[in-house]
């Protein structure tokens, strides 16, 4: 059960104020290209199986949709979208699960475990944990009534985690706007045409929509960092635009998720495809 009000909402997404430049992002992919059809030949039933499991999990607990989306963000924002957030502690490294932003608040690991078990039954050693997290995030948004997007696939899993980076690299819900922009800029996710995206609001819990922005205009942001986005801020115009044009928000959010999903990915012969998402192979 999530208990920290600054890192979880029932059932909506954590303080993801996803400031993403919709152009000019160049994320490192080790010279390899991700592709939405990556598993078409090697595991053609993978995406349908992941979707079914995620939908079942969200039907059982509607908060799970927000939790799985948050997990993808917390994975990508530390060492890249490499599944490192899933690793348990080992004698050689401390995992990211007990870092401050994650401890007693990040959830959904059992859903990822169940999906991975399915994947190993369907096509052993093929579908990475990092890709499962990325697809589960997309399917969670769809389950909550939000947009879909073509998830780019082909990530490999990391063989270590970074507890220290998990404590320092994730934006705090207490940050002011300049600090938030700086946090995203440090990841190469900000530019001249910033788009501020977040599906966190109290007006329509359990649904992915643009009510977050109408709440900000009414001075009803849930967190300090939320309300920083409106009220004499450089992002005021975006807030007003998304409050008026929900389809624009949904389209921009989908585009932003594709771009975030390319952060620091491991591809090709680097990394591995874990048999168990909680531990490295061997």
C-alpha positions as CSV (number, residue, x, y, z in Angstrom):
1,X,0.0,0.0,0.0
2,X,1.4,3.4,-0.9
3,X,1.5,5.7,2.0
4,X,3.5,8.7,1.1
5,X,1.2,11.5,-0.3
6,X,4.1,13.3,-2.0
7,X,5.0,10.3,-4.2
8,X,1.6,8.6,-4.9
9,X,-2.0,9.4,-5.5
10,X,-5.1,7.2,-5.5
11,X,-5.0,6.3,-8.3
12,X,-3.1,8.8,-10.4
13,X,0.5,9.3,-11.4
14,X,3.3,10.6,-9.3
15,X,4.7,14.1,-9.7
16,X,5.6,13.5,-13.3
17,X,5.9,17.0,-14.7
18,X,7.3,15.7,-18.0
19,X,8.9,18.7,-19.6
20,X,9.9,17.4,-23.0
21,X,11.1,19.2,-26.1
22,X,9.0,17.9,-29.0
23,X,11.9,18.5,-31.3
24,X,15.7,18.4,-31.0
25,X,15.9,15.4,-28.6
26,X,18.8,13.1,-29.4
27,X,18.9,10.2,-26.9
28,X,21.9,7.8,-27.0
29,X,21.0,4.4,-28.2
30,X,24.5,3.0,-28.7
31,X,24.2,3.4,-32.5
32,X,21.3,1.0,-32.7
33,X,17.7,1.7,-33.7
34,X,14.7,0.7,-31.7
35,X,11.7,-0.5,-33.7
36,X,8.0,-1.0,-32.9
37,X,8.0,-4.3,-34.8
38,X,11.1,-5.6,-33.0
39,X,9.3,-8.8,-31.8
40,X,7.1,-9.5,-34.8
41,X,9.2,-12.5,-35.8
42,X,10.8,-13.6,-32.6
43,X,7.8,-13.3,-30.2
44,X,4.7,-12.3,-32.2
45,X,2.3,-12.8,-29.3
46,X,4.3,-10.7,-26.8
47,X,2.5,-7.4,-27.1
48,X,-1.0,-8.9,-26.9
49,X,0.0,-10.9,-23.8
50,X,1.4,-7.9,-22.1
51,X,-1.7,-5.9,-22.9
52,X,-4.0,-8.6,-21.4
53,X,-2.0,-8.8,-18.2
54,X,-1.9,-5.0,-17.7
55,X,-5.6,-4.6,-18.4
56,X,-6.4,-7.4,-15.9
57,X,-4.1,-5.7,-13.3
58,X,-5.8,-2.3,-13.8
59,X,-9.3,-3.8,-13.6
60,X,-8.3,-5.4,-10.3
61,X,-6.7,-2.2,-8.9
62,X,-7.2,1.0,-10.9
63,X,-4.2,2.7,-9.2
64,X,-2.0,0.1,-10.9
65,X,-2.2,2.0,-14.2
66,X,-0.6,5.1,-12.6
67,X,1.9,3.0,-10.8
68,X,3.2,1.2,-13.9
69,X,3.4,4.5,-15.8
70,X,5.4,6.0,-12.8
71,X,7.7,2.9,-12.9
72,X,8.6,3.6,-16.5
73,X,9.5,7.2,-15.6
74,X,11.6,6.2,-12.6
75,X,13.4,3.6,-14.7
76,X,14.2,5.9,-17.6
77,X,15.2,8.9,-15.5
78,X,18.0,7.3,-13.6
79,X,20.4,5.3,-15.8
80,X,18.1,5.1,-18.8
81,X,15.2,2.9,-19.9
82,X,17.1,-0.3,-19.0
83,X,15.1,-2.1,-16.4
84,X,17.5,-1.2,-13.6
85,X,14.7,-0.1,-11.3
86,X,13.5,-3.7,-11.2
87,X,16.7,-5.2,-9.7
88,X,16.8,-6.4,-6.1
89,X,19.9,-5.7,-3.9
90,X,22.9,-8.0,-4.4
91,X,26.2,-8.3,-2.6
92,X,27.9,-6.3,-5.4
93,X,25.4,-3.4,-5.7
94,X,22.4,-1.8,-4.0
95,X,19.3,-1.7,-6.1
96,X,17.1,1.4,-6.8
97,X,14.0,0.1,-5.1
98,X,14.9,1.4,-1.7
99,X,16.1,4.8,-2.9
100,X,14.2,7.7,-1.3
101,X,11.9,8.5,-4.3
102,X,11.0,4.7,-4.6
103,X,11.0,3.3,-1.1
104,X,7.5,2.3,0.1
105,X,5.9,4.1,-2.9
106,X,7.0,2.5,-6.2
107,X,4.8,-0.4,-6.9
108,X,3.7,-2.9,-9.6
109,X,6.8,-5.1,-9.5
110,X,4.6,-8.2,-9.1
111,X,2.7,-7.3,-12.4
112,X,6.0,-7.0,-14.2
113,X,7.1,-10.4,-12.7
114,X,3.9,-12.0,-13.9
115,X,4.3,-10.6,-17.4
116,X,8.0,-11.7,-17.6
117,X,6.9,-15.2,-16.6
118,X,4.5,-15.2,-19.5
119,X,7.2,-14.0,-21.9
120,X,9.6,-16.8,-20.8
121,X,6.9,-19.3,-21.5
122,X,6.0,-17.9,-24.9
123,X,9.6,-17.1,-26.1
124,X,12.3,-17.7,-23.6
125,X,15.2,-15.2,-23.5
126,X,13.7,-12.9,-26.1
127,X,11.6,-10.1,-24.5
128,X,13.6,-7.8,-22.2
129,X,12.3,-6.5,-18.8
130,X,13.0,-2.9,-20.0
131,X,10.7,-3.4,-23.0
132,X,8.0,-4.9,-20.7
133,X,8.1,-1.8,-18.5
134,X,7.8,0.5,-21.5
135,X,4.9,-1.5,-23.0
136,X,3.1,-1.8,-19.7
137,X,3.3,2.0,-19.2
138,X,1.6,2.5,-22.6
139,X,-1.0,-0.1,-21.9
140,X,-1.7,1.4,-18.5
141,X,-2.4,4.8,-20.0
142,X,-4.8,3.2,-22.5
143,X,-6.5,1.3,-19.8
144,X,-7.2,4.6,-18.0
145,X,-8.7,6.2,-21.1
146,X,-5.6,7.9,-22.4
147,X,-3.8,7.8,-25.8
148,X,-1.9,5.0,-27.3
149,X,1.4,5.2,-29.1
150,X,3.8,2.9,-30.9
151,X,6.3,1.8,-28.3
152,X,9.8,1.5,-29.8
153,X,11.3,-1.9,-28.8
154,X,14.6,-3.6,-28.7
155,X,16.0,-2.5,-25.3
156,X,18.3,-4.8,-23.4
157,X,18.4,-5.0,-19.7
158,X,21.2,-3.6,-17.5
159,X,23.4,-5.8,-15.4
160,X,23.6,-3.3,-12.5
161,X,21.6,-0.6,-10.7
162,X,22.4,2.9,-9.4
163,X,21.1,3.6,-5.9
164,X,22.9,6.9,-5.7
165,X,21.5,8.2,-9.0
166,X,18.0,7.1,-8.0
167,X,18.3,9.4,-5.0
168,X,19.6,12.4,-6.9
169,X,18.3,12.3,-10.5
170,X,14.5,12.0,-10.0
171,X,12.7,15.4,-9.7
172,X,11.3,16.2,-6.3
173,X,7.6,17.2,-5.8
174,X,8.9,20.2,-3.8
175,X,10.9,21.7,-6.7
176,X,10.2,25.1,-8.1
177,X,9.8,25.6,-11.9
178,X,13.5,26.5,-12.6
179,X,14.7,23.5,-10.7
180,X,12.2,21.2,-12.5
181,X,13.3,22.5,-16.0
182,X,16.9,22.1,-15.0
183,X,16.2,18.5,-13.9
184,X,14.7,17.6,-17.2
185,X,17.3,19.6,-19.2
186,X,20.0,17.5,-17.5
187,X,18.5,14.5,-19.2
188,X,18.4,16.2,-22.6
189,X,14.6,16.6,-22.3
190,X,14.1,20.3,-22.6
191,X,14.5,22.9,-25.3
192,X,13.1,26.0,-26.9
193,X,9.6,24.5,-27.4
194,X,9.0,22.8,-24.1
195,X,5.8,21.0,-23.5
196,X,4.7,20.4,-19.9
197,X,2.8,17.2,-19.4
198,X,1.3,15.5,-16.4
199,X,-1.7,13.3,-15.8
200,X,-2.0,14.0,-12.1
201,X,-5.2,15.5,-10.8
202,X,-8.0,15.1,-8.2
203,X,-10.9,16.1,-10.4
204,X,-11.1,12.8,-12.4
205,X,-9.3,10.1,-10.4
206,X,-8.9,6.9,-12.3
207,X,-9.0,8.5,-15.7
208,X,-6.3,9.9,-17.9
209,X,-7.4,13.3,-19.2
210,X,-6.6,17.0,-19.2
211,X,-8.4,17.9,-15.9
212,X,-4.9,18.4,-14.4
213,X,-4.6,21.6,-16.3
214,X,-8.0,23.0,-15.5
215,X,-7.2,22.3,-11.8
216,X,-4.0,24.4,-12.2
217,X,-5.9,27.3,-13.6
218,X,-8.3,27.1,-10.6
219,X,-5.2,27.1,-8.3
220,X,-5.9,23.5,-7.3
221,X,-2.6,21.8,-8.1
222,X,-2.0,18.9,-5.7
223,X,1.7,19.5,-5.2
224,X,3.9,22.5,-4.9
225,X,5.7,21.5,-8.1
226,X,2.3,21.2,-9.9
227,X,1.1,24.7,-9.2
228,X,4.5,26.1,-10.2
229,X,3.4,25.5,-13.8
230,X,0.7,28.1,-13.7
231,X,0.4,31.6,-12.2
232,X,3.0,33.9,-13.9
233,X,5.1,31.0,-15.0
234,X,6.8,30.5,-18.4
235,X,4.6,27.5,-18.8
236,X,1.2,29.3,-18.4
237,X,0.4,29.2,-22.1
238,X,0.9,25.5,-22.3
239,X,-1.5,25.0,-19.3
240,X,-4.2,27.1,-20.8
241,X,-3.8,25.5,-24.2
242,X,-4.1,21.9,-22.8
243,X,-7.1,22.9,-20.7
244,X,-8.8,24.1,-23.8
245,X,-7.6,21.4,-26.2
246,X,-7.5,18.0,-24.6
247,X,-6.7,16.2,-27.9
248,X,-3.5,18.3,-28.2
249,X,-2.5,17.3,-24.7
250,X,-3.1,13.6,-25.5
251,X,-1.2,13.8,-28.7
252,X,1.8,15.6,-27.2
253,X,1.9,13.3,-24.2
254,X,2.1,10.3,-26.5
255,X,4.9,11.9,-28.5
256,X,6.7,12.8,-25.2
257,X,6.5,9.2,-24.0
258,X,8.1,7.9,-27.2
259,X,11.0,10.3,-26.7
260,X,11.4,9.6,-23.0
261,X,11.5,5.9,-23.8
262,X,14.6,6.4,-25.9
263,X,16.7,7.7,-23.0
264,X,19.9,5.9,-22.4
265,X,18.7,2.6,-23.8
266,X,21.0,-0.5,-24.1
267,X,20.7,-2.3,-27.4
268,X,22.4,-4.8,-29.7
269,X,24.9,-7.0,-28.0
270,X,25.2,-4.8,-24.9
271,X,23.3,-5.7,-21.8
272,X,21.2,-8.8,-21.6
273,X,17.7,-10.2,-21.6
274,X,17.1,-11.2,-18.0
275,X,15.2,-14.4,-17.3
276,X,14.0,-12.9,-14.0
277,X,13.5,-9.1,-13.9
278,X,14.6,-8.9,-10.3
279,X,18.2,-10.3,-10.9
280,X,20.8,-10.5,-13.5
281,X,21.5,-13.7,-15.4
282,X,24.2,-16.1,-14.3
